[in-house]
Structure formats: structure tokens, C-alpha cells
């Protein structure tokens, strides 16, 4: 008998989860951290499959290879960027630090949005795959503008900013 509509519960047992984490920790040490992507995939599969909504569990369809590829792409972008910031810092000094902070903040918000999109598109519930559209660049710019406003008002607009950013992600 399925629970009443909207009822959410977690059915996972602690022992298999801790076994998964212990096994993953050993493999992380043996592979010098490369196993991280496989462990993350296994953890997500365990958590998703043991979470029920209205009697139906979720399914995680992402792969470790996709996570590894995303990491390698991020490294391929960030390494030349850091090298460029280093070279600019030699000539411009503190001004380059502000430029680096701005660029890395925008990239950080971009990455958060894309990571959420990845998790959603790899989550299935009752045979339906979740989805997120919208521009990650637009989200990143909006987030930076909101954080500028948060800092300039000493945090006064923080709740409003967070609600607006969440609304952006939900739409």
C-alpha cells in the first residue's frame, strides 16, 4: 500500500551506506582520489533509490565517466585561466586580484547551475526524467549582481536575493 500523496521517506539502512563509504574511502586512498567519481555515483544511486515519494523511489542514471569528463573539462579551462591570472598579476598587481575574483565568482555560479542541471537530468521518477533549462551564464551574472547587492547592504537583502535565485533555478 502506497503512502498518502506527497509523503516522502528514506528507506535506506545505515549499515550498507557506511559499508559503501568505508569501501570508497579505501579505494580513494589507493587511487589517490581518482575513485571519487565512482564513489559519488554510488552514493547518489544509493540515496536516490532509497528515497521514496508517494511510494515510488527515484533513480539516478548518471555515470562516473560523465563526472570525470566534467572534471577534466573544468581543469582544462581553469589551468590556463590561473596561468593567465598569474601572468597578469606580475604586471598589474592588486588589480588582477579583483579581476580574478570576479571571473572565478562568475565561473563558480555557472558551475553551480550546470551541476544542478546535470543532477536533475540524471534523476528519474516514475519513468520521467527531470529537466532544467535556462542559461547558466545568465544565472551566474544574476547571482553576482545579487551578491554585490547583498554585500553593499550588509546582508539585508540576503533572503530576498536567495528567493529570487531559487526562483530563477526553478523556472
VEXLUMRO-750850 format. One record per atom (N, C-alpha, C): x, z, y; atom name; residue number from 1; residue in three letters. Coordinates in steps of 0.2 Angstrom, whole numbers, always signed. Example, Ala and Ser with C-alpha at 12.3 -4.5 7.8 and 13.67 -1.06 7.14 Angstrom:
2
+66,+39,-28,N,1,ala
+62,+39,-22,CA,1,ala
+66,+39,-16,C,1,ala
+64,+35,-11,N,2,ser
+68,+36,-5,CA,2,ser
+64,+39,+0,C,2,ser
! end
This chain:
171
+4,+0,-6,N,1,unk
+0,+0,+0,CA,1,unk
+4,+0,+6,C,1,unk
+3,-5,+10,N,2,unk
+7,-5,+17,CA,2,unk
+5,+0,+22,C,2,unk
+10,+3,+25,N,3,unk
+8,+7,+31,CA,3,unk
+4,+4,+36,C,3,unk
+0,+8,+40,N,4,unk
-4,+5,+46,CA,4,unk
+1,+1,+50,C,4,unk
-2,-4,+53,N,5,unk
+1,-9,+58,CA,5,unk
+6,-6,+63,C,5,unk
+12,-8,+64,N,6,unk
+16,-6,+69,CA,6,unk
+20,+0,+66,C,6,unk
+19,+3,+60,N,7,unk
+23,+8,+58,CA,7,unk
+30,+6,+56,C,7,unk
+35,+9,+59,N,8,unk
+42,+7,+57,CA,8,unk
+46,+13,+54,C,8,unk
+49,+12,+48,N,9,unk
+53,+17,+45,CA,9,unk
+59,+14,+42,C,9,unk
+64,+18,+41,N,10,unk
+70,+16,+37,CA,10,unk
+70,+19,+30,C,10,unk
+71,+15,+25,N,11,unk
+71,+17,+18,CA,11,unk
+78,+18,+15,C,11,unk
+83,+16,+19,N,12,unk
+90,+16,+16,CA,12,unk
+92,+24,+14,C,12,unk
+95,+24,+8,N,13,unk
+98,+30,+6,CA,13,unk
+105,+31,+9,C,13,unk
+107,+37,+11,N,14,unk
+114,+39,+14,CA,14,unk
+120,+37,+9,C,14,unk
+119,+39,+3,N,15,unk
+124,+38,-2,CA,15,unk
+127,+31,-2,C,15,unk
+123,+26,-3,N,16,unk
+125,+19,-3,CA,16,unk
+128,+16,+3,C,16,unk
+125,+19,+9,N,17,unk
+128,+17,+15,CA,17,unk
+135,+20,+16,C,17,unk
+136,+26,+14,N,18,unk
+143,+29,+15,CA,18,unk
+148,+26,+10,C,18,unk
+145,+24,+4,N,19,unk
+150,+21,+0,CA,19,unk
+152,+14,+3,C,19,unk
+147,+10,+6,N,20,unk
+149,+4,+9,CA,20,unk
+154,+5,+15,C,20,unk
+153,+10,+19,N,21,unk
+158,+12,+24,CA,21,unk
+165,+14,+21,C,21,unk
+165,+18,+16,N,22,unk
+171,+20,+13,CA,22,unk
+175,+14,+10,C,22,unk
+171,+10,+7,N,23,unk
+174,+4,+4,CA,23,unk
+177,-1,+9,C,23,unk
+173,-1,+15,N,24,unk
+175,-6,+20,CA,24,unk
+181,-3,+24,C,24,unk
+181,+4,+25,N,25,unk
+187,+7,+28,CA,25,unk
+194,+6,+24,C,25,unk
+193,+6,+18,N,26,unk
+199,+5,+14,CA,26,unk
+201,-3,+14,C,26,unk
+197,-7,+14,N,27,unk
+198,-14,+15,CA,27,unk
+200,-16,+22,C,27,unk
+198,-12,+27,N,28,unk
+200,-13,+34,CA,28,unk
+208,-12,+34,C,28,unk
+210,-6,+31,N,29,unk
+217,-4,+31,CA,29,unk
+221,-9,+27,C,29,unk
+219,-11,+22,N,30,unk
+223,-16,+18,CA,30,unk
+224,-23,+21,C,30,unk
+218,-25,+25,N,31,unk
+219,-32,+28,CA,31,unk
+221,-31,+35,C,31,unk
+223,-25,+37,N,32,unk
+225,-24,+44,CA,32,unk
+219,-26,+49,C,32,unk
+213,-25,+47,N,33,unk
+207,-26,+52,CA,33,unk
+203,-32,+51,C,33,unk
+206,-37,+47,N,34,unk
+203,-44,+46,CA,34,unk
+196,-43,+42,C,34,unk
+196,-38,+38,N,35,unk
+189,-37,+34,CA,35,unk
+184,-35,+39,C,35,unk
+185,-33,+45,N,36,unk
+180,-31,+50,CA,36,unk
+174,-35,+50,C,36,unk
+174,-42,+50,N,37,unk
+169,-47,+50,CA,37,unk
+164,-46,+44,C,37,unk
+167,-45,+38,N,38,unk
+164,-45,+32,CA,38,unk
+160,-38,+32,C,38,unk
+164,-33,+34,N,39,unk
+160,-26,+34,CA,39,unk
+155,-26,+39,C,39,unk
+155,-29,+45,N,40,unk
+150,-29,+50,CA,40,unk
+144,-33,+46,C,40,unk
+145,-38,+43,N,41,unk
+140,-42,+40,CA,41,unk
+136,-38,+34,C,41,unk
+140,-34,+30,N,42,unk
+137,-30,+25,CA,42,unk
+133,-24,+28,C,42,unk
+136,-21,+33,N,43,unk
+132,-16,+37,CA,43,unk
+125,-18,+39,C,43,unk
+126,-24,+43,N,44,unk
+119,-27,+46,CA,44,unk
+114,-29,+40,C,44,unk
+117,-31,+35,N,45,unk
+112,-33,+29,CA,45,unk
+109,-27,+26,C,45,unk
+113,-21,+26,N,46,unk
+110,-15,+23,CA,46,unk
+105,-12,+28,C,46,unk
+107,-12,+34,N,47,unk
+102,-9,+39,CA,47,unk
+96,-13,+40,C,47,unk
+97,-20,+41,N,48,unk
+91,-24,+41,CA,48,unk
+86,-23,+35,C,48,unk
+89,-24,+29,N,49,unk
+85,-24,+23,CA,49,unk
+82,-18,+22,C,49,unk
+84,-12,+24,N,50,unk
+81,-6,+23,CA,50,unk
+77,-3,+29,C,50,unk
+76,-8,+34,N,51,unk
+71,-6,+40,CA,51,unk
+65,-10,+38,C,51,unk
+59,-6,+38,N,52,unk
+53,-9,+37,CA,52,unk
+48,-8,+43,C,52,unk
+45,-14,+45,N,53,unk
+39,-14,+50,CA,53,unk
+33,-16,+46,C,53,unk
+28,-12,+47,N,54,unk
+22,-13,+43,CA,54,unk
+22,-15,+36,C,54,unk
+27,-12,+33,N,55,unk
+28,-13,+26,CA,55,unk
+32,-19,+24,C,55,unk
+35,-22,+28,N,56,unk
+39,-28,+27,CA,56,unk
+46,-27,+30,C,56,unk
+51,-28,+26,N,57,unk
+58,-27,+28,CA,57,unk
+61,-33,+32,C,57,unk
+66,-32,+36,N,58,unk
+70,-38,+39,CA,58,unk
+75,-41,+35,C,58,unk
+77,-46,+37,N,59,unk
+83,-50,+33,CA,59,unk
+88,-52,+38,C,59,unk
+94,-51,+36,N,60,unk
+100,-53,+41,CA,60,unk
+103,-59,+37,C,60,unk
+104,-65,+40,N,61,unk
+106,-71,+37,CA,61,unk
+113,-73,+40,C,61,unk
+116,-69,+44,N,62,unk
+122,-71,+47,CA,62,unk
+128,-70,+42,C,62,unk
+134,-73,+43,N,63,unk
+139,-73,+39,CA,63,unk
+145,-71,+42,C,63,unk
+150,-68,+38,N,64,unk
+156,-66,+41,CA,64,unk
+160,-71,+44,C,64,unk
+160,-77,+41,N,65,unk
+163,-83,+43,CA,65,unk
+161,-85,+51,C,65,unk
+155,-84,+52,N,66,unk
+152,-85,+59,CA,66,unk
+155,-80,+64,C,66,unk
+155,-74,+62,N,67,unk
+158,-69,+66,CA,67,unk
+166,-70,+67,C,67,unk
+169,-72,+62,N,68,unk
+176,-73,+63,CA,68,unk
+177,-79,+67,C,68,unk
+173,-84,+66,N,69,unk
+174,-90,+71,CA,69,unk
+173,-89,+78,C,69,unk
+168,-85,+79,N,70,unk
+166,-82,+86,CA,70,unk
+172,-78,+89,C,70,unk
+175,-74,+85,N,71,unk
+181,-70,+87,CA,71,unk
+187,-75,+89,C,71,unk
+188,-80,+85,N,72,unk
+193,-84,+86,CA,72,unk
+192,-88,+92,C,72,unk
+186,-90,+93,N,73,unk
+184,-94,+100,CA,73,unk
+186,-90,+106,C,73,unk
+183,-83,+105,N,74,unk
+184,-79,+111,CA,74,unk
+192,-78,+112,C,74,unk
+196,-77,+107,N,75,unk
+203,-76,+108,CA,75,unk
+206,-83,+111,C,75,unk
+204,-88,+109,N,76,unk
+206,-95,+111,CA,76,unk
+205,-95,+119,C,76,unk
+199,-92,+121,N,77,unk
+198,-93,+128,CA,77,unk
+201,-87,+132,C,77,unk
+202,-81,+129,N,78,unk
+204,-75,+133,CA,78,unk
+212,-75,+133,C,78,unk
+215,-78,+128,N,79,unk
+223,-78,+129,CA,79,unk
+225,-82,+135,C,79,unk
+223,-88,+135,N,80,unk
+226,-92,+141,CA,80,unk
+223,-89,+148,C,80,unk
+217,-86,+148,N,81,unk
+215,-83,+154,CA,81,unk
+219,-77,+156,C,81,unk
+221,-73,+151,N,82,unk
+225,-67,+153,CA,82,unk
+232,-70,+155,C,82,unk
+235,-75,+152,N,83,unk
+241,-78,+154,CA,83,unk
+241,-80,+161,C,83,unk
+235,-84,+163,N,84,unk
+234,-86,+169,CA,84,unk
+234,-80,+174,C,84,unk
+230,-75,+173,N,85,unk
+230,-69,+177,CA,85,unk
+236,-66,+178,C,85,unk
+240,-66,+173,N,86,unk
+247,-63,+174,CA,86,unk
+251,-67,+178,C,86,unk
+251,-74,+178,N,87,unk
+255,-78,+182,CA,87,unk
+252,-78,+189,C,87,unk
+246,-77,+190,N,88,unk
+243,-77,+197,CA,88,unk
+245,-70,+200,C,88,unk
+245,-65,+196,N,89,unk
+247,-58,+198,CA,89,unk
+254,-58,+201,C,89,unk
+258,-62,+198,N,90,unk
+265,-62,+200,CA,90,unk
+266,-65,+208,C,90,unk
+261,-69,+209,N,91,unk
+261,-72,+216,CA,91,unk
+257,-69,+221,C,91,unk
+251,-66,+219,N,92,unk
+246,-64,+223,CA,92,unk
+245,-56,+223,C,92,unk
+248,-53,+218,N,93,unk
+247,-45,+218,CA,93,unk
+240,-43,+217,C,93,unk
+238,-38,+221,N,94,unk
+231,-35,+220,CA,94,unk
+225,-39,+221,C,94,unk
+226,-45,+224,N,95,unk
+220,-49,+225,CA,95,unk
+218,-52,+218,C,95,unk
+224,-53,+214,N,96,unk
+222,-56,+207,CA,96,unk
+219,-51,+203,C,96,unk
+220,-45,+204,N,97,unk
+216,-40,+200,CA,97,unk
+209,-40,+201,C,97,unk
+207,-41,+208,N,98,unk
+200,-42,+209,CA,98,unk
+197,-48,+206,C,98,unk
+200,-53,+206,N,99,unk
+198,-60,+203,CA,99,unk
+197,-59,+196,C,99,unk
+202,-56,+193,N,100,unk
+202,-55,+186,CA,100,unk
+196,-50,+184,C,100,unk
+195,-45,+188,N,101,unk
+189,-40,+186,CA,101,unk
+183,-44,+187,C,101,unk
+182,-48,+192,N,102,unk
+176,-52,+192,CA,102,unk
+175,-57,+187,C,102,unk
+180,-61,+185,N,103,unk
+179,-66,+180,CA,103,unk
+178,-62,+173,C,103,unk
+182,-57,+171,N,104,unk
+181,-54,+165,CA,104,unk
+174,-50,+165,C,104,unk
+171,-48,+170,N,105,unk
+165,-45,+170,CA,105,unk
+160,-50,+169,C,105,unk
+160,-56,+172,N,106,unk
+155,-61,+171,CA,106,unk
+156,-63,+163,C,106,unk
+162,-64,+161,N,107,unk
+163,-66,+154,CA,107,unk
+160,-60,+149,C,107,unk
+161,-54,+151,N,108,unk
+158,-49,+147,CA,108,unk
+151,-49,+146,C,108,unk
+147,-50,+152,N,109,unk
+140,-50,+152,CA,109,unk
+138,-57,+148,C,109,unk
+141,-62,+149,N,110,unk
+140,-68,+145,CA,110,unk
+140,-67,+137,C,110,unk
+145,-63,+135,N,111,unk
+146,-62,+128,CA,111,unk
+141,-57,+126,C,111,unk
+139,-52,+130,N,112,unk
+133,-48,+128,CA,112,unk
+127,-52,+126,C,112,unk
+125,-56,+131,N,113,unk
+119,-61,+130,CA,113,unk
+120,-65,+124,C,113,unk
+126,-68,+123,N,114,unk
+127,-73,+117,CA,114,unk
+127,-69,+110,C,114,unk
+129,-63,+110,N,115,unk
+129,-59,+104,CA,115,unk
+122,-57,+102,C,115,unk
+118,-55,+107,N,116,unk
+111,-53,+106,CA,116,unk
+107,-60,+103,C,116,unk
+109,-65,+106,N,117,unk
+106,-72,+104,CA,117,unk
+108,-73,+96,C,117,unk
+114,-72,+95,N,118,unk
+117,-73,+88,CA,118,unk
+113,-68,+83,C,118,unk
+113,-62,+85,N,119,unk
+109,-57,+80,CA,119,unk
+102,-59,+79,C,119,unk
+99,-61,+85,N,120,unk
+92,-62,+84,CA,120,unk
+90,-69,+80,C,120,unk
+94,-74,+81,N,121,unk
+94,-80,+77,CA,121,unk
+96,-79,+70,C,121,unk
+99,-74,+68,N,122,unk
+101,-72,+61,CA,122,unk
+96,-67,+58,C,122,unk
+91,-65,+62,N,123,unk
+86,-60,+59,CA,123,unk
+80,-63,+57,C,123,unk
+77,-62,+51,N,124,unk
+71,-65,+49,CA,124,unk
+66,-59,+47,C,124,unk
+60,-60,+49,N,125,unk
+55,-55,+47,CA,125,unk
+49,-59,+45,C,125,unk
+47,-58,+39,N,126,unk
+41,-61,+36,CA,126,unk
+42,-69,+36,C,126,unk
+48,-71,+35,N,127,unk
+49,-78,+34,CA,127,unk
+50,-81,+41,C,127,unk
+50,-78,+47,N,128,unk
+50,-80,+53,CA,128,unk
+57,-78,+56,C,128,unk
+61,-83,+59,N,129,unk
+67,-81,+62,CA,129,unk
+66,-80,+69,C,129,unk
+69,-75,+72,N,130,unk
+69,-73,+79,CA,130,unk
+72,-78,+83,C,130,unk
+71,-78,+89,N,131,unk
+74,-83,+94,CA,131,unk
+75,-80,+101,C,131,unk
+80,-83,+104,N,132,unk
+81,-81,+111,CA,132,unk
+84,-87,+115,C,132,unk
+80,-89,+120,N,133,unk
+83,-95,+124,CA,133,unk
+85,-92,+131,C,133,unk
+86,-97,+135,N,134,unk
+89,-95,+142,CA,134,unk
+96,-96,+142,C,134,unk
+99,-95,+148,N,135,unk
+106,-97,+150,CA,135,unk
+110,-90,+150,C,135,unk
+115,-90,+146,N,136,unk
+119,-84,+146,CA,136,unk
+123,-84,+153,C,136,unk
+125,-89,+156,N,137,unk
+128,-89,+162,CA,137,unk
+124,-86,+167,C,137,unk
+117,-88,+167,N,138,unk
+113,-86,+172,CA,138,unk
+112,-78,+172,C,138,unk
+111,-76,+165,N,139,unk
+111,-69,+164,CA,139,unk
+117,-65,+167,C,139,unk
+123,-68,+165,N,140,unk
+129,-65,+167,CA,140,unk
+129,-64,+175,C,140,unk
+128,-69,+179,N,141,unk
+128,-69,+186,CA,141,unk
+123,-64,+188,C,141,unk
+117,-64,+186,N,142,unk
+111,-59,+187,CA,142,unk
+114,-52,+186,C,142,unk
+117,-51,+180,N,143,unk
+120,-44,+179,CA,143,unk
+125,-42,+184,C,143,unk
+130,-47,+186,N,144,unk
+135,-45,+190,CA,144,unk
+132,-43,+197,C,144,unk
+127,-47,+199,N,145,unk
+123,-46,+206,CA,145,unk
+120,-39,+205,C,145,unk
+116,-37,+200,N,146,unk
+113,-31,+199,CA,146,unk
+118,-25,+199,C,146,unk
+124,-26,+196,N,147,unk
+129,-21,+196,CA,147,unk
+132,-20,+203,C,147,unk
+133,-25,+206,N,148,unk
+135,-24,+213,CA,148,unk
+130,-20,+217,C,148,unk
+124,-22,+216,N,149,unk
+119,-18,+220,CA,149,unk
+119,-10,+218,C,149,unk
+120,-9,+211,N,150,unk
+120,-3,+208,CA,150,unk
+125,+1,+211,C,150,unk
+131,-2,+212,N,151,unk
+137,+2,+215,CA,151,unk
+136,+3,+222,C,151,unk
+133,-2,+226,N,152,unk
+133,-1,+233,CA,152,unk
+127,+4,+235,C,152,unk
+123,+6,+230,N,153,unk
+118,+11,+231,CA,153,unk
+119,+17,+228,C,153,unk
+125,+18,+225,N,154,unk
+127,+24,+221,CA,154,unk
+123,+25,+216,C,154,unk
+120,+20,+212,N,155,unk
+116,+21,+206,CA,155,unk
+109,+21,+207,C,155,unk
+107,+21,+213,N,156,unk
+100,+22,+215,CA,156,unk
+95,+17,+212,C,156,unk
+97,+11,+211,N,157,unk
+93,+5,+209,CA,157,unk
+94,+4,+201,C,157,unk
+98,+9,+198,N,158,unk
+100,+8,+191,CA,158,unk
+94,+7,+186,C,158,unk
+89,+11,+187,N,159,unk
+83,+10,+182,CA,159,unk
+80,+3,+183,C,159,unk
+79,+1,+189,N,160,unk
+76,-5,+191,CA,160,unk
+80,-11,+189,C,160,unk
+86,-10,+190,N,161,unk
+91,-16,+188,CA,161,unk
+91,-17,+180,C,161,unk
+91,-11,+176,N,162,unk
+91,-11,+169,CA,162,unk
+84,-14,+167,C,162,unk
+79,-12,+170,N,163,unk
+72,-15,+168,CA,163,unk
+72,-23,+169,C,163,unk
+75,-25,+175,N,164,unk
+75,-32,+176,CA,164,unk
+79,-36,+171,C,164,unk
+85,-33,+170,N,165,unk
+90,-37,+165,CA,165,unk
+87,-37,+158,C,165,unk
+83,-32,+156,N,166,unk
+80,-32,+149,CA,166,unk
+74,-37,+149,C,166,unk
+71,-37,+155,N,167,unk
+65,-42,+156,CA,167,unk
+68,-49,+155,C,167,unk
+74,-50,+158,N,168,unk
+77,-57,+158,CA,168,unk
+78,-59,+150,C,168,unk
+81,-54,+147,N,169,unk
+83,-55,+140,CA,169,unk
+77,-56,+135,C,169,unk
+71,-52,+137,N,170,unk
+65,-53,+133,CA,170,unk
+61,-60,+134,C,170,unk
+62,-62,+140,N,171,unk
+59,-69,+142,CA,171,unk
+63,-74,+139,C,171,unk
! end
